[in-house]
Amino acid sequence: MIKVIINGASGAMGKLLAQVIDRTDGMEVVAGAALNGEGGFYSRLEEYQGPADIVIDFSHHSDTVPMMDYCVSRGLPAVVCTTGQTDEEMEYIAKAAESIPVFKSANMSVGVALTAKIVREVAAKFGACDIEILEIHHNRKVDAPSGTAIMLADAVREARPELHYNTGRSGMAKREPDEIGISAVRMGNIVGTHEVMFGTNTQTITISHQAHDRALFADGAVAAARFLLGKPAGLYNMDDLLAD
């Protein structure tokens, strides 16, 4: 039985993950941590020192450092599902991955990972074109642009490294030919929609992914946890899972 600790257990995704694990054979939640001990969970991960095989994190990027310290100190693999990390926090994750296996993805959807692979291929083969990314999320999302939008932009830049991001277009300046425009929309209860558009004067290619239920992120986290167990120390992502 795979014993899981959920960091961010009182949040919407933490609760959903617990439900998914509860109906997953061979996996159980043994502990949860939440800010200020909400919901009766531990207020800090280090308060739990019982049996565990892995930590799945759906908390907040500001908890990155203590979470990684906990995992390293106990030798536990970590699935990091939060987004919005600072450069310093990303460096901390990379440092921890020298000691333990860490899975980090801006989006835990396998479908998004496949979308990124297609985006990378189109960017490499479609030639000179304008590239725009539109992301739409619910009105409670606090970070913009989304981690997934940046992930898709990074996929473009793997094929077109000369391009740069423009996440704040406004005013009278015209579009630059070497930019990737990224626009964020926040409204209602939309789970997540991402579109990558490649446009020339004569045609447009649009690659789109729509999330209909947040359970897909929990499903992806469970798949990542299964993948990570038994792996050597290192930093893994969805591409590694798809190739496994």
C-alpha positions in Angstrom: 0.0 0.0 0.0 1.4 3.4 -1.1 1.2 5.8 1.9 0.6 9.4 0.8 1.0 12.7 2.7 -1.0 15.5 1.2 0.4 19.0 1.7 -2.4 21.5 1.3 -5.0 19.0 2.4 -7.7 21.5 3.3 -7.8 23.2 -0.1 -10.1 22.3 -2.9 -7.5 20.3 -4.8 -6.2 18.7 -1.6 -9.7 17.5 -0.8 -10.3 16.3 -4.3 -7.0 14.4 -4.3 -7.9 12.6 -1.1 -11.2 11.5 -2.7 -9.3 10.2 -5.8 -6.8 8.3 -3.6 -9.6 6.9 -1.5 -11.0 5.1 -4.6 -7.5 4.2 -6.0 -6.4 0.6 -5.3 -3.1 0.2 -3.5 -2.9 3.8 -2.2 -4.0 5.6 1.0 -3.7 9.0 2.6 -1.9 8.7 6.0 -1.6 12.4 6.8 -2.3 15.9 5.6 -1.0 19.3 6.4 -2.8 22.6 6.0 -2.1 26.2 6.8 -2.9 26.9 10.5 -4.1 23.3 10.9 -7.4 24.0 9.0 -9.7 21.1 8.9 -8.0 19.3 11.7 -4.9 18.6 9.7 -1.3 19.1 10.9 -0.3 22.8 10.6 3.2 21.8 9.5 4.5 18.7 7.7 7.2 18.1 10.2 4.6 17.4 12.9 4.0 14.1 11.2 6.9 11.6 11.4 4.9 8.4 10.9 5.0 5.9 8.0 5.0 7.5 4.5 6.1 6.8 1.0 5.5 10.1 -0.8 4.4 13.7 -0.4 1.9 15.2 -2.9 1.8 19.0 -2.7 -1.3 21.0 -3.6 -0.6 23.9 -1.2 1.0 27.2 -2.2 4.3 28.0 -3.7 5.3 30.0 -0.5 5.5 26.6 1.3 8.1 25.2 -1.2 11.1 25.6 1.1 9.8 23.9 4.2 8.1 21.2 2.2 11.3 20.3 0.3 13.3 20.4 3.6 10.8 17.9 5.1 11.0 15.6 2.1 14.8 15.7 2.0 15.1 15.1 5.7 12.9 12.0 5.5 14.1 10.8 2.1 10.6 11.1 0.7 9.8 11.6 -3.0 7.8 14.7 -3.8 5.1 15.5 -6.4 5.0 19.3 -6.6 1.6 20.4 -8.1 1.7 24.0 -7.1 2.6 26.8 -9.5 3.9 30.4 -9.3 7.2 29.5 -7.8 9.9 32.3 -7.7 13.2 31.7 -9.3 14.7 31.1 -5.9 12.0 28.5 -5.0 12.6 26.7 -8.3 16.3 26.6 -7.5 15.4 25.1 -4.1 13.4 22.4 -5.8 16.3 21.6 -8.2 18.7 21.4 -5.2 16.4 19.0 -3.4 16.2 16.9 -6.5 19.9 16.2 -6.1 18.9 14.1 -3.0 15.4 12.8 -3.7 13.2 12.2 -6.7 11.0 15.2 -7.4 8.2 15.5 -9.9 7.4 19.1 -10.9 4.9 20.1 -13.6 3.1 23.4 -14.2 0.0 21.3 -15.1 -0.7 17.8 -13.9 -2.9 16.9 -16.9 -1.6 14.3 -19.2 -3.6 15.9 -21.9 -1.8 19.2 -21.4 1.5 17.4 -21.6 0.5 15.9 -25.0 -0.7 19.4 -26.1 2.8 20.8 -25.2 4.4 18.1 -27.4 2.2 19.1 -30.3 2.9 22.8 -29.7 6.6 22.1 -29.8 6.4 20.3 -33.1 4.2 23.0 -34.7 6.6 25.8 -33.5 9.5 23.9 -35.1 7.9 23.3 -38.4 5.5 26.1 -39.1 8.1 28.8 -39.8 7.8 32.5 -39.4 4.4 33.3 -37.8 2.8 35.3 -34.9 2.3 33.1 -31.8 -0.3 34.0 -29.2 -1.4 32.1 -26.1 -4.8 32.6 -24.5 -5.6 31.2 -21.0 -8.9 31.3 -19.3 -9.6 30.3 -15.7 -12.1 30.8 -12.8 -12.3 34.1 -11.1 -10.5 32.8 -7.9 -7.2 32.0 -9.5 -4.6 34.4 -8.2 -1.6 33.9 -10.5 -1.5 35.2 -14.1 -0.4 34.1 -16.6 -1.1 30.6 -15.5 1.7 28.1 -15.0 0.3 26.1 -17.9 0.5 29.1 -20.2 4.1 29.5 -19.3 4.7 25.8 -19.8 3.2 26.0 -23.3 5.3 29.1 -24.1 8.4 27.3 -22.9 7.4 24.5 -25.3 7.4 27.0 -28.2 10.8 28.4 -27.1 12.3 25.0 -27.1 11.9 25.1 -30.9 12.2 28.9 -31.2 14.6 30.1 -28.5 14.9 33.5 -30.1 11.3 34.4 -29.1 10.4 36.3 -25.9 7.2 36.5 -23.8 4.9 39.5 -23.7 2.4 39.1 -20.8 1.4 42.7 -20.5 0.6 44.2 -23.9 -1.0 47.6 -23.7 -0.7 51.1 -25.0 0.2 52.1 -28.6 3.2 49.9 -29.4 2.6 47.4 -32.3 3.2 43.7 -31.9 6.9 42.7 -32.1 7.7 39.9 -34.6 9.8 38.0 -32.1 7.3 37.9 -29.2 4.9 35.2 -27.8 1.9 37.1 -26.6 0.2 35.6 -23.5 -3.2 36.8 -22.4 -5.1 35.9 -19.2 -8.9 35.9 -18.7 -10.5 35.3 -15.3 -14.3 34.6 -15.1 -16.9 32.4 -13.5 -16.0 28.9 -12.7 -13.9 27.9 -15.7 -11.6 25.0 -14.8 -9.0 25.9 -17.4 -8.8 26.6 -21.1 -5.6 27.1 -23.1 -5.2 28.0 -26.7 -2.0 28.4 -28.7 -2.5 30.2 -32.0 0.1 30.2 -34.8 -0.9 32.8 -37.4 0.4 34.0 -40.8 -1.2 36.3 -43.3 -2.8 33.3 -45.0 -3.7 30.8 -42.3 -3.9 30.1 -38.6 -3.3 26.9 -36.6 -5.0 26.8 -33.2 -4.2 24.1 -30.6 -6.6 24.0 -27.7 -7.0 22.1 -24.5 -10.0 22.4 -22.2 -10.2 21.0 -18.6 -13.8 20.0 -17.7 -13.3 18.7 -14.2 -10.5 19.5 -11.6 -10.3 15.7 -11.0 -8.0 15.4 -14.0 -5.3 17.2 -12.0 -5.7 14.8 -9.1 -5.6 11.9 -11.5 -2.4 13.2 -12.9 -0.9 13.7 -9.4 -1.7 10.0 -8.6 -0.1 8.9 -11.9 3.0 11.0 -11.1 3.3 9.5 -7.6 3.2 6.0 -9.0 5.8 6.9 -11.6 8.1 8.5 -9.1 8.3 5.7 -6.6 11.5 3.7 -7.0 13.1 6.4 -9.2 16.6 7.7 -8.4 17.1 11.3 -7.2 16.4 13.8 -10.0 13.9 16.3 -11.3 11.1 14.7 -13.4 8.2 16.1 -15.4 5.3 15.0 -17.6 7.5 14.3 -20.5 9.3 11.7 -18.4 6.0 10.2 -17.4 4.8 10.0 -21.0 8.1 8.4 -22.1 8.0 5.8 -19.3 
